[in-house]
Amino acid sequence: MTTASAPGKIILFGEHAVVSGAMALGGAIDLRASVSVQDRAGCIVVTADDLMLQGFSLDLQSGRLSSPEAAYATRYISAVLREFDAHDVEVRIRSSLPASAGLGSSAAIVVAAVMAVSSHQGCSLTLKEIAALSFRLERQVQDGLASPTDTALATYGGYLKISSEISPLDLPPLELVVGYTGVPHNTKSEVEKVQKLKKRYQDLFDHIFQAIGSISLRAVPLIKDQNGAEIGELMNINHGLLEAIGVSSRELCELVYACRGAGGALGAKITGAGGGGCMIAIPGPAGKGPLMTAIKQAKGRPFVAKTGAEGVRLEREE
């Protein structure tokens, strides 16, 4: 059996503005997806244990599936298996990342699958080759809408500065509390909504996006210095600007303001495209406990994530 795992990601600053050329800042997180591959004669079977879905299995050769979600959820694995012309295998997916939450779950699964399947077949791919192939396959499955940021973070880990080019940043880990609304988001529709509004208010949005890009730039030395208080202030400002362009939601705001209030956060904001998905908060002097409680009381699902995590890795080969 060959097993590989890859991290999810968090966009710390710069959502939506990056689409218009401003800088964004992303980090790989220590919540991971893993893909295991082993020989199984006469079939190609994909199973999932904890993909934030009910467990399922799908036989790609016979078409037998255990749930309606199986074909949809395994479309990334199917693309990887086709790419490597893999047969007579069983693939098992495990993930601690909620799907459609803006945490890069699909990219982590694709990257882990590319490493696991290629290694199982005796191919030795460089990280650059894994990142490029994973981006191509994710973009193919998502009809051309995937971003290279997610697959790059899943492959290389650490932090990335994202603008017209993507480049790594050497920064220390940052511990955050993440609140998941339980409401899936649709990145495409949120981006389209913002861009449509921008056309009507071009001058206003230019200033907003410039401000968001400036926040991303200011955040880099603050993370390097572990200056939680000022990072939190920038989070609050960034969140306000994201609310201004219409990508917040009642569920997200309830979690954000619960964290800033009873949770004692130094700062809290949306992460990702918005409209659902997750928010992030930086703990205050009282630590993570009050934040976790505040998110639960606001009907969200809290968990702790640390940015700057290791990229894709081979876990076990038997």
C-alpha positions in Angstrom: 0.0 0.0 0.0 1.2 3.5 -0.8 -0.2 6.5 1.1 0.4 10.2 0.5 -1.1 13.2 2.3 -1.4 16.9 1.5 -2.4 19.9 3.5 -5.4 22.2 3.1 -5.0 25.9 3.0 -6.2 29.2 4.4 -6.3 32.5 2.7 -5.2 34.9 5.4 -5.6 38.2 3.5 -6.5 39.4 0.0 -9.6 37.5 -1.1 -11.3 38.8 -4.2 -8.8 41.7 -4.6 -6.3 39.1 -5.9 -8.6 38.5 -8.9 -8.0 42.1 -9.9 -4.2 42.0 -9.4 -3.8 42.9 -5.8 -1.6 40.8 -3.5 -3.1 38.0 -1.4 -1.4 35.8 1.3 -2.1 32.1 1.8 -0.8 29.4 4.1 -0.9 25.6 4.1 -2.6 24.3 7.3 -2.0 21.2 9.4 -5.4 19.7 8.5 -4.7 17.1 5.8 -6.2 14.8 3.2 -4.7 11.4 2.5 -5.0 9.0 -0.3 -4.0 5.3 -0.1 -3.5 3.0 -3.1 -3.2 -0.7 -3.1 -3.5 -3.5 -5.6 -6.9 -5.1 -6.1 -7.3 -7.4 -9.0 -10.2 -7.0 -11.5 -11.6 -3.7 -10.4 -11.0 0.0 -9.7 -12.6 0.9 -6.4 -12.6 4.2 -4.6 -13.8 4.5 -1.0 -14.0 7.3 1.5 -14.1 7.1 5.3 -14.4 10.6 6.6 -14.6 13.1 3.8 -17.1 15.2 5.8 -19.6 12.9 3.9 -21.0 9.6 4.8 -18.7 6.8 3.9 -19.1 5.5 0.3 -17.6 3.3 -2.3 -17.5 3.4 -6.1 -16.4 0.8 -8.6 -15.3 2.8 -11.6 -15.3 -0.3 -13.8 -18.7 -1.6 -13.1 -20.3 1.7 -12.2 -21.6 0.3 -8.8 -21.8 3.0 -6.2 -23.0 3.0 -2.6 -24.5 6.5 -2.5 -25.5 9.3 -5.0 -22.6 11.4 -3.7 -20.0 8.9 -4.6 -19.6 9.7 -8.3 -19.4 13.5 -7.6 -17.0 13.2 -4.6 -14.6 10.9 -6.5 -14.3 12.9 -9.7 -10.9 14.2 -8.8 -9.6 10.7 -8.0 -11.1 9.4 -11.3 -9.2 12.1 -13.2 -5.9 11.1 -11.5 -6.5 7.4 -12.3 -7.2 8.1 -15.9 -4.1 10.3 -16.2 -1.9 7.4 -15.0 -4.0 4.7 -16.8 -4.3 2.9 -13.4 -6.2 -0.4 -13.2 -6.7 -3.1 -10.6 -6.4 -0.8 -7.7 -8.3 0.3 -4.6 -8.1 3.9 -3.6 -9.1 5.1 -0.1 -9.6 8.8 0.8 -9.4 10.2 4.3 -9.7 13.9 5.0 -10.0 16.2 8.0 -11.0 19.1 5.7 -14.7 19.9 5.1 -15.7 20.0 1.5 -16.8 23.3 -0.3 -15.6 25.3 2.7 -12.8 27.3 1.1 -10.0 25.2 2.8 -8.6 23.6 -0.4 -10.0 20.1 0.2 -10.2 19.2 -3.5 -6.6 20.4 -4.2 -5.3 18.5 -1.2 -7.0 15.3 -2.5 -5.7 15.8 -6.1 -2.1 16.4 -4.9 -2.1 13.5 -2.5 -3.6 11.2 -5.2 -1.1 12.3 -7.8 1.8 11.4 -5.4 0.2 8.2 -4.2 -0.8 6.8 -7.6 2.5 7.8 -9.3 4.6 6.4 -6.5 2.5 3.2 -6.4 3.3 2.8 -10.2 7.0 3.4 -9.6 7.1 6.9 -11.1 9.2 9.5 -9.4 7.8 13.0 -9.9 9.3 16.2 -8.7 7.3 18.6 -6.6 7.2 20.9 -9.5 5.7 18.2 -11.7 3.2 17.2 -9.0 2.1 20.8 -8.7 1.7 21.4 -12.4 -0.1 18.1 -13.0 -2.4 18.5 -10.0 -3.4 22.0 -11.1 -4.1 20.8 -14.7 -6.3 18.0 -13.4 -8.2 20.1 -10.8 -8.8 22.8 -13.5 -10.0 20.1 -15.9 -12.5 18.8 -13.3 -13.7 22.3 -12.4 -14.2 23.3 -16.0 -11.2 25.7 -16.1 -12.0 27.5 -12.8 -9.3 26.1 -10.5 -6.6 28.4 -9.1 -3.0 27.3 -9.0 -2.7 28.7 -5.5 -4.5 25.8 -3.8 -2.5 23.0 -5.5 0.7 24.9 -5.0 0.1 25.2 -1.3 -0.9 21.6 -1.1 2.3 20.6 -2.9 4.9 22.9 -1.3 3.3 23.8 2.0 4.4 26.9 3.9 3.2 30.3 2.8 2.6 31.9 -0.6 2.4 35.4 -1.8 -0.2 35.5 -4.6 -0.5 38.2 -7.2 0.5 38.2 -10.9 3.0 35.5 -9.8 3.0 33.0 -7.0 6.1 33.0 -4.8 7.0 31.4 -1.4 7.4 33.3 1.8 9.5 32.2 4.8 7.3 32.9 7.8 6.8 31.2 11.1 3.6 29.2 12.0 0.5 31.1 13.0 -2.1 29.3 15.2 -5.7 30.2 14.3 -9.2 29.1 15.3 -11.4 28.3 12.3 -15.2 28.4 12.4 -17.1 26.4 9.8 -20.6 27.7 9.1 -21.7 24.3 7.6 -23.0 26.3 4.6 -21.1 25.3 1.4 -19.9 28.2 -0.7 -19.5 28.5 -4.5 -16.3 30.3 -5.4 -17.4 30.9 -9.0 -20.7 32.5 -8.2 -19.1 34.7 -5.5 -16.3 35.9 -7.8 -18.8 36.6 -10.6 -21.0 38.6 -8.2 -18.1 40.7 -7.1 -16.9 41.3 -10.6 -20.4 42.3 -11.8 -20.7 44.8 -8.9 -17.2 46.1 -9.7 -18.2 47.0 -13.2 -21.0 49.3 -11.8 -18.7 50.9 -9.2 -15.3 50.7 -10.8 -13.7 53.6 -8.9 -15.0 52.5 -5.5 -13.8 48.9 -6.0 -10.4 50.0 -7.2 -9.9 51.8 -3.9 -11.2 48.8 -1.9 -9.0 46.3 -3.7 -6.0 48.6 -3.3 -6.7 48.7 0.4 -7.0 44.9 0.6 -3.7 44.5 -1.2 -2.0 46.9 1.2 -3.3 44.9 4.1 -1.7 41.7 2.7 1.6 43.6 2.3 1.5 44.9 5.9 0.7 41.5 7.3 3.9 39.8 6.1 6.3 41.5 8.6 3.7 41.2 11.3 3.5 37.4 10.9 7.3 37.3 10.8 7.4 39.1 14.2 4.4 37.1 15.6 2.6 40.4 16.3 -0.8 39.0 17.0 -2.5 42.2 18.1 -1.7 44.0 14.8 -2.5 40.9 12.7 -5.9 40.9 14.4 -6.5 44.5 13.6 -5.7 43.9 9.9 -8.1 40.9 10.0 -10.9 43.1 11.3 -10.2 45.8 8.6 -10.0 43.1 5.8 -13.3 41.6 7.0 -15.0 45.0 6.9 -13.9 45.5 3.3 -15.1 42.0 2.3 -18.5 42.8 3.9 -18.5 46.0 1.8 -18.2 44.1 -1.5 -21.0 41.8 -0.5 -19.4 38.4 0.1 -20.3 38.0 3.8 -23.4 36.2 5.1 -25.4 36.1 8.2 -23.8 32.8 9.3 -20.3 34.1 8.7 -20.9 37.4 10.5 -22.4 35.7 13.5 -19.2 33.6 13.9 -16.9 36.6 13.3 -18.6 38.8 15.9 -19.0 36.0 18.4 -15.3 35.5 18.2 -14.5 39.2 18.6 -17.0 39.4 21.5 -17.3 36.5 23.9 -14.4 34.7 22.2 -11.9 37.4 23.0 -10.3 37.2 19.6 -7.6 39.7 18.6 -9.2 39.7 15.2 -11.5 37.7 13.0 -12.5 37.6 9.3 -13.9 35.6 6.4 -11.4 33.3 4.7 -11.9 32.3 1.1 -14.6 33.4 -1.4 -17.3 34.0 1.2 -21.0 33.4 1.0 -20.6 30.4 3.3 -17.6 28.2 4.2 -15.3 29.4 7.0 -14.0 32.3 9.0 -10.7 32.6 10.9 -9.8 34.2 14.3 -6.5 34.9 16.1 -6.8 34.0 19.8 -6.5 36.7 22.4 -4.9 36.5 25.9 -7.5 34.0 27.1 -6.4 31.5 24.4 -8.3 29.2 22.1 -10.9 27.9 24.6 -13.3 30.9 24.6 -13.1 31.1 20.8 -14.1 27.4 20.4 -17.0 27.9 22.8 -18.1 31.2 21.1 -18.2 29.5 17.7 -20.2 26.5 19.0 -22.7 28.9 20.7 -23.1 30.7 17.4 -23.9 27.3 15.7 -20.6 26.9 14.0 -18.1 24.1 14.0 -14.7 25.2 15.5 -11.3 23.6 15.0 -7.7 24.7 15.4 -5.4 25.1 12.5 -1.7 26.1 12.2 -0.5 27.8 9.1 2.9 27.1 7.4 2.4 23.4 7.4 4.5 20.8 5.5 3.4 20.1 1.9 2.6 16.8 0.2 4.5 13.8 1.7 4.6 10.1 1.3 3.3 8.6 4.5 3.8 4.9 4.0 4.8 2.4 1.3 4.4 -1.3 1.8 
